[in-house]
Amino acid sequence: MPEPGYAVAAVLVSAAVTWALRALPFAVLAPLRASATVRHLSTRMPAGVMVILVVYCLRDLSVSSVGALAPLSALAATIGLHLWRRNALLSILGGTAVHVVLVSAVLPR
């Protein structure tokens, strides 16, 4: 049976490592907030990430099949909502709703 001091030391080391791992990102990011590069990336990255996700999701889609109607309609709804309202949350939720309705209720399986 291990000594009680060993268990206390293990708990203290675990707590210290956990605290350090949670605090480290905040300590590292604090100086980066004033960086011009980070400001540039913060304005460009969201659109870039969305383009990558769209390409990834639609890469195997056969446009000539009936199954392409749901994702393409959802994409059109998402783009239309975003151009209309400029609200990312509304656009994503609206596009998701269009896709779910078409896949579950309208399009045959």
ChimeraX attribute file (.defattr): number of C-alpha atoms within 10 A of each C-alpha:
attribute: neighborCount
match mode: 1-to-1
recipient: residues
	/A:1	3
	/A:2	6
	/A:3	7
	/A:4	9
	/A:5	9
	/A:6	10
	/A:7	11
	/A:8	11
	/A:9	11
	/A:10	12
	/A:11	12
	/A:12	12
	/A:13	12
	/A:14	12
	/A:15	12
	/A:16	12
	/A:17	12
	/A:18	11
	/A:19	11
	/A:20	12
	/A:21	11
	/A:22	11
	/A:23	11
	/A:24	10
	/A:25	10
	/A:26	10
	/A:27	11
	/A:28	10
	/A:29	11
	/A:30	10
	/A:31	9
	/A:32	12
	/A:33	11
	/A:34	10
	/A:35	10
	/A:36	10
	/A:37	10
	/A:38	14
	/A:39	12
	/A:40	10
	/A:41	11
	/A:42	11
	/A:43	10
	/A:44	11
	/A:45	12
	/A:46	10
	/A:47	11
	/A:48	12
	/A:49	11
	/A:50	11
	/A:51	12
	/A:52	10
	/A:53	12
	/A:54	13
	/A:55	11
	/A:56	10
	/A:57	11
	/A:58	14
	/A:59	9
	/A:60	8
	/A:61	12
	/A:62	11
	/A:63	12
	/A:64	8
	/A:65	8
	/A:66	11
	/A:67	16
	/A:68	13
	/A:69	17
	/A:70	21
	/A:71	22
	/A:72	16
	/A:73	15
	/A:74	22
	/A:75	21
	/A:76	14
	/A:77	21
	/A:78	23
	/A:79	17
	/A:80	15
	/A:81	20
	/A:82	18
	/A:83	12
	/A:84	10
	/A:85	10
	/A:86	12
	/A:87	11
	/A:88	14
	/A:89	12
	/A:90	14
	/A:91	22
	/A:92	17
	/A:93	14
	/A:94	20
	/A:95	24
	/A:96	18
	/A:97	15
	/A:98	18
	/A:99	20
	/A:100	15
	/A:101	13
	/A:102	18
	/A:103	16
	/A:104	11
	/A:105	10
	/A:106	10
	/A:107	12
	/A:108	9
	/A:109	8
